[in-house]
Amino acid sequence: MLKYGFSKELDTPYDTVIQAVKAALKEEGFGVLTEIDVKKTIQEKLGIDMKKYTILGACNPSYAYKAILIEDNIGLMLPCNVIVYEKGNKTVLSIIRPTVAMQVTDNSELRKVAAAVEGLLKKVFESVR
């Protein structure tokens, strides 16, 4: 089990998982600020063909604002990353656990915000099948 994130393998096609996770994030109040097609970037920059691998940078504006009010430099830890990649004939979905990521800050107020965000991300994770 992944200690710093939620992760599962799905029989669902890659592109379907990408769309499902975006919809689930939106349902829980998140926007996708960044979408990095790692496969495309590696191909363009290194000339290497690799499996499909996408990083989504998800942000819940309300909680991001609360976190920034608590600690200005918390932007170094934002947004929350969600990854989707191919593994054989499966698609893997992994989502960061903000409570684990925020342990490095040693700030109890940020941990409260992280726990709330993690609850929402867990709903997203569980809804994608």
Residue pairs with C-beta under 8 A, 6 or more apart in sequence:
1 7
2 94
3 97
3 100
4 96
4 97
4 100
4 101
5 94
5 95
5 96
5 97
5 100
6 94
6 95
6 97
6 121
6 122
6 125
7 92
7 93
7 94
7 95
8 92
8 93
8 94
8 125
9 87
9 90
9 91
9 92
10 17
10 90
10 91
10 92
10 93
10 128
10 129
11 90
11 91
12 20
12 91
12 128
12 129
13 91
14 52
14 84
14 85
14 86
14 91
16 91
17 84
17 91
17 93
17 128
18 54
18 56
18 84
20 127
20 128
20 129
21 56
21 82
21 84
21 93
21 124
21 128
22 32
22 56
24 123
24 124
24 127
24 128
25 31
25 32
25 56
25 58
25 82
25 124
27 124
27 127
28 60
28 120
28 121
28 123
28 124
29 60
29 61
29 62
29 120
30 58
30 59
30 60
30 80
30 120
30 124
31 58
31 59
31 60
31 61
32 56
32 57
32 58
32 59
33 57
33 58
33 59
33 79
34 55
34 56
34 57
34 79
35 54
35 55
35 56
35 57
36 54
36 55
36 56
36 57
37 53
37 54
38 50
38 53
38 54
38 55
38 85
39 49
39 50
39 51
39 52
39 53
39 54
42 48
42 50
43 49
43 50
51 85
51 86
51 87
52 84
52 85
52 86
53 83
53 84
53 85
53 86
54 83
54 84
54 85
55 81
55 82
55 83
56 81
56 82
56 83
56 84
57 79
57 80
57 81
58 79
58 80
58 81
58 82
58 121
59 78
59 79
59 80
60 80
60 117
60 120
63 113
63 116
63 117
64 78
64 79
66 113
67 74
67 78
67 110
67 113
67 114
68 74
68 75
70 107
70 109
70 110
70 113
71 105
71 107
71 110
74 105
74 110
77 101
77 102
77 104
77 105
80 95
80 96
80 98
80 117
80 121
81 95
81 96
82 93
82 94
82 95
82 96
82 121
82 124
83 92
83 93
83 94
83 95
84 91
84 92
84 93
84 94
85 91
85 92
86 92
93 125
93 128
95 121
95 124
95 125
96 121
97 118
97 121
98 113
98 114
98 115
98 117
98 118
98 121
99 111
99 114
99 115
99 118
101 114
102 110
102 111
102 113
102 114
103 111
105 111
